């Protein structure tokens, strides 16, 4: 799936300013945004999702223009067909696992789920091994279980693109490797392209088909895995140098 991002945004708060100038493109289905905190990665995801309006630029996903300042195009977030998993998962604390997963199917107004929507929720609960926890609320779940609920909710509407903001950072190191492997299986099952933010070189090695390196609000390098010297299997050998370059 082709994604093209070229956006600018200037933000000011408490006497400080931040200028985002992010430009990259990829034909691959797994794009990793990598770099130090505060370098503009999350702002980029917000712009792609429609949660932030750039001052200028263009965003194109799968051949559809989602934002173009020159022609006045700005597709509303709810119509972009994009799933988003926030860093803290943003689950509704008072809703059950089933209600959290089904929330995205309810539209702007509360309503009972249709039989087909109910079947879709049941399918997601089964895929993510959450059926036995359908009546539980987030406070009763482990970190890994909460992450699976957030992923299921993001995928319930069959999005054309999935955005993940540091999805493994809240997990302990022993759980990260297993969760990373499970995520790749889920992504293959749903055949959904992904843009993911991470600080973890192990995520880069396991996930990145295209690596986008950020620094101080700018994209410094774009690395397609297939173009790395030595071929795809040698990607891991380049990660330490990329970490040093990004200052992560």
Secondary structure, DSSP 8 states (H G I E B T S, - for coil): --EEEEEEEEEEETTEEEEEEEEEEESSSEEEEE--TTSSHHHHHHHHHTSS--SEEEEEETTEEEEETTTTEE--GGGS-EEEE-TT----TTSBHHHHHHGGGS-SS-----HHHHHHHHHHHHHTT-GGGTT-BGGGS-HHHHHHHHHHHHHTT--SEEEEESTTTTS-HHHHHHHHHHHHHHHHHHT-EEEEEES-HHHHHHH-SEEEEEETTEEEEEEEGGGSTT-GGGTHHHHHHHHHHHT-
